[in-house]
Amino acid sequence: MQISQTSTIEWGSQTVLSQIAGEINKPLKEIIRLIQYIQSKPATTDQEAKRLSSIMLDSSEQIESLIADIIRTEQNNRIEILVHDKFKYPSLYSFDEVEINSSNNLITQINGFSKNRISKSDLDWLIRLENTILENLDSYALCVPWIAGELAVSERQIFRKIEKFTGLTPNKYIRSLKLYKAKELLESYTYSTVNEVSSAVGMKDPHYFSKLYMKEFGMKPKEYLV
């Protein structure tokens, strides 16, 4: 049976628990009322019994739908907390339609690849990958072969996993992390010149860095330093 999501609950509201209780209480009261009626009138006609059963079924489906919404919302919140807690720059990743299956693996659709799935082990690997790159951003030697050696995987696996789980090539993924880190340094005014920021994220040419930054964020790095 296809269960449609209820639209009366404001999931972000502080009174969400009261709203849920109220939504469950309405159909539940109707079910209890009908059961009491049937018990008080055991000799009901087939037509009336069918009508009463239909009402109880509708009410039960309302409760079932609401419970499904609660579970779905809780699971989405759980993965959202995990992503924002573990990833340094979560906006680089797009997680949708999250579920948790019986084996506790995280299944998600990423960057519009509807058939992509990510297990908890792959998610942990992706977090480790991000951390490894960020810890070595200022190294001009940072490249796919070096990362493969650090993570003890083949270069082929690096390409396959990064593209599968981010929708980016490895070089574009590394570059995005450099730019996001640069944005953080600029906003916190850690350095006073574009050259220093560029060097801190391992980009030798400050002019090329500025061009990439402008394309990514729509703002020139020097505008932060005025």
N, C-alpha and C positions, 0 to 999 in steps of 0.2 A: 504493500500500500504506500503510495506517495504522500508524505506528510508535508503540508505547506507551513512555512514559518509564520508564527503569529506576529501581528503588527501593532499590538496594543501595549507591549512592554517597552519602556524606555530603559534600555540596558545600561546606559551610562548614568542613570539617575541614582541619587542617594537612597531613594525609596523603592529601589528595584525589588527588594525582598517582600515588601508590603504589596507591591503590584502583582508579583508572582502568586503570593498567597491569595489575593483577591481573585485572580484569574482561575486558579484551581478551585477555589471555594464555590464559584457559581455553578459549574457543571457537576461538581461533587454533591452539592445540595440537591440538585435535580435528580441525580441517581438515587440518593438516599430517600427522597420523597417518593419516587416511583416504587422503590423496593418496599417501603412501608405501605404504600397503596395496594400493591400486589399481595402482600401478606395479609392485609385486612380484607381483601376480596379474592380469595383463592379461586372462585368459580368465574374466571374471566373468559370471554369468548375468544376464539382464535384470532379474529380481526383485531380486537382490542389488545390482546397479548402481543400481536405483531407490531401494532402501533407503539406500545409502551417499550418494546425491545428496541425499536428503531430510535426512539428518543434517547434511551440509555446508551445505545451504541454511539450516537452522535456526541453525547456528552463525554463518553470515554475517549473518543478520538480527539476531542478538544484537549483533554488532560494529557494524552499521549503526545500530541503535537507540542504542547508547551514544555513537557519534560524533554523532548528531543531538542527544542530550542535552548533550554538551559544547559544541556550537555554540550551542544555545539558551541555555545558561547564560552563555556568554561574551558573547552579544549583550545579554542582560538586564543583566549587570554593566556593560557598556559604556554603556548608556543611563542606568543608575542613577548611575554616576559622573558622566556629563554633567549630569544634572539636579541632583544635589547640589552639583556644582561651580559651575554657572552661576546657579541660582536661589537667591535669598536665603532664601526660606522654601519649600523643596521640599514640605513637608507640605500645602501648599495645592493641589498638583497630584497627580493619580493617573494613573500610567502603567502599563498592563498589556499582556501578550502582545506584547512588542516584537519587531520583526523588522527586518533591514536588507536592502533589496532590491538588485537588480543596479545600480541607479543611485545607490546610497548614500543614498537618502532614508530618513528615520526614519519608520516606520509604527507607530502605537500606538493603543490604545483608551483613551479618557480619560473618567473619571467615568461609566462604564457605557454610553456611547454606542457601541454595538458597530460602527456603520458609520462612525464618525469616524476620519479619518486625519490625521496631522500630518506635513508635509514638513519637511525641515531648515530651509528658508527661513521657514516658519511658526514653527518652534521658536525660531529666532534672533529673530524678530519678537516673540514672547512674552517672551523674556528682556529684550529692549530695552524693551518695555512696562513690565515690572516695575521695571526700573532707573529709567525715567523717572518713574514714580509715586513710588518710594521717595526719589528725590532731591528731590522737591517736596512731601513729605507735610505739611510745616508750613505750606504755602500754603493759605489759605482759598479761593483761586481755583481750586484743583485740581478739575477737572470734565471730563466727556467732551469737550465742544467744545475745551477747551484742550489735552487730550491728543491729539485728532485733529490739531490744528494742529502740535503738536510732532513727531508721527510722520508728518506729511504724508499722512494718509489721511482718508477721509470718516468722519463720525460713524457712518454705517450700517455701515461696515467694522469700526469699533471694537466696536459692539454684536454684530455677527455673529461676529467672531473670539473675543471674550472669552467669549461664551455657548457657542460651539462647543467651545472648548478648556479651559474651566474648569467649565462647568455653572452659572456664576453670571452674574447681570446685571452690567454694568459698575460700577454703584454699589455693589453688594454685594462685588464683587472689590476695589474701591478701599478699601472699609470694612474688609475682611478684612486687607489689607496694613497699614492703619493700626493695627489691633488687634494684629497680630503684631509690628509694630515697637514698639508700646507695651509688649508683654510683654517684649521684649528690653530696653527701657529700665528697666522695673521690676525685672527679675531682676538687672540689672547695677547697680542703685541709682544710676542716672545723675542722677535728680532726687529731691528730698525730699518733694514734694507731688504729689497726684493732678492738681491744676490745671496744674502744670508739664508733666507727662507728657501730659495731654490737649492742651495747647497745642502741644507739640512734634510731635504727629501731626495737627495741623490740625483738632482738634475743639473748638469754642468752648464747648460746655456740658459741664463735668466730670461732672455728674450723669447726663446721657445717655450719656456715654462710659463711666462706671462700670457702667451698666445693660447696655450692649452687651458690655462686657468680661466681666461675670459670665455672660451668656448664652453667650458664645463659649468661655470657659475654666473656668467653674464656680467662679470665685474673684474676690473683689472686689479692685480695684487697691490700695486702702488696706492690705490685708493684707500686701502686700509691704513696706510702709513703716513698719510697727510697730517 
